[in-house]
Amino acid sequence: MAWMRVLLLTLLPSVLILFVFPGTESAAVKDGDDTDVQGSFQRVFLPESDASNFFKRRGRRSVRHYAEMIAEQRQYLAQAERRREFYEDRRSKYENFVEEERNEQYERNREKTEQWREYNYDGLYPRYPHHRPAI
């Protein structure tokens, strides 16, 4: 229960300060020069009339301008080209990988076959009996 009293005693001064001084706008704003603050405010935010008409300039069902359609089509074509290049690059990397794997597997298989032939060949007879000449 003692920790509750300590918590209340630490929070009480901060709450009193907030209620006594409600006029502070921000800690970063200077008190002396309000013209610069107003200018930056006007540069960032639109006037109320422009803000209300911003989305009303062209409705969803109205006809689009030709230049807007061409720009959108260029965006689609550029996106399709990037996608095509990406998948082409991915496919070529995969094909190179598969080709290298096949070559390595072929080489390992050939080496194993050579080792088997050398191990099973004693030098007295040809490697395969069906290669012997007929007498």
Residue pairs with C-beta under 8 A, 6 or more apart in sequence:
29 37
30 37
45 51
46 54
58 64
117 127
121 127
125 132
126 132
